[in-house]
Amino acid sequence: MKRFTGLRKIEVIDKQKGITFPMFVMYPTDVPSKSAAFGPYTLDVSPGAPIEAGRFPLVIISHGSGGSNLAYHTLGSYLAKNGFVVCMPEHPFNNRNDNHLEGTNENFTNRLRHISLVIDQLFSTDIFLQHLQPNNIAMVGHSIGANTALVLAGGHPISYAEYQMKFGQTIHMGQESQDVRLATDNRIKAIVLFALTPGWFTGKESLNNVEIPVLMLYAGKDEYIPYSHAEIFINGLKNDHRISHRIIKNAGHFSFLSPFPESIKERVGAPARDPEGFDREKFHQELNAGVLEFLKQSLLGIKEK
């Protein structure tokens, strides 16, 4: 039986803030797909199709600051076709349409709550509940989304003052001069980090409470995160077998985003560009396969031959 990508849009309820925010859910289906326009993208999906019989692991993808949930549609669709339910929320007030909370502590603590709300909502929605494996939940995060994933997995960022002392100007986590009080979500059993801002996790105890498998991919030519920050983080891992890491030598910060249609690349600007000579299309074929292999091994215990 051939498997296709189903797609539904759901509104997530945030009672604490009195708002809702959208997310796309991609999932396995046996209903043949068709080309459908979503924003600037044309996706090969089956909108509203029933979910394939069975139970599947859940993966949440958290976009970068000022980004878009559909910017990771190629990974989402690939995982769906390989037996995962994939949620892509749009973080309110930190997305391409409304980014007024960028760089604040409120934004980061909101993001942590958003991910837990997404899990809550999926497991309280009848059409998904009966198709999910409750003990197999993973998260993929890009940039501040990677920071979000690592904190939810038990990572503890250093303080604003310590970051300034070590690295100077801060990146992403907030401009207030106090620690952010954080919480983990023990339902998450594996995480994938694209372009983590690693300086925040270079404290002596930053990773002590991370007890789940982690795959970290860092862009070797990241325009925003100096390689020296990643080196400090990686050197601090020593022989820590929980965390696998790889440097994508010629990748830029935005190379983890799905390739953009040629017609909008100029309008999109920096997120559509890569360092000279980097092939984003080819990279994403390798990226998708690598993430799938990690998730199958980490969640399901399936090791590729």
ZIBELHU-V846347 format. One record per run of one state. SS is the DSSP state (h for helix, s for strand, l for the rest). FROM is the first residue (numbers start at 0). TO is the last residue. If there is no record, write none. Layout:
SS,FROM,TO ; SS,FROM,TO
This chain:
l,0,2 ; s,3,13 ; l,14,17 ; s,18,28 ; l,29,32 ; s,33,37 ; l,38,39 ; s,40,46 ; l,47,54 ; s,55,61 ; l,62,65 ; s,66,66 ; l,67,67 ; h,68,80 ; l,81,82 ; s,83,88 ; l,89,93 ; s,94,94 ; l,95,103 ; h,104,121 ; l,122,124 ; h,125,128 ; l,129,130 ; s,131,141 ; l,142,142 ; h,143,151 ; l,152,158 ; h,159,166 ; l,167,186 ; s,187,193 ; l,194,196 ; h,197,200 ; l,201,211 ; s,212,218 ; l,219,225 ; h,226,236 ; l,237,241 ; s,242,247 ; l,248,251 ; h,252,255 ; l,256,260 ; h,261,271 ; l,272,278 ; h,279,299 ; l,300,304
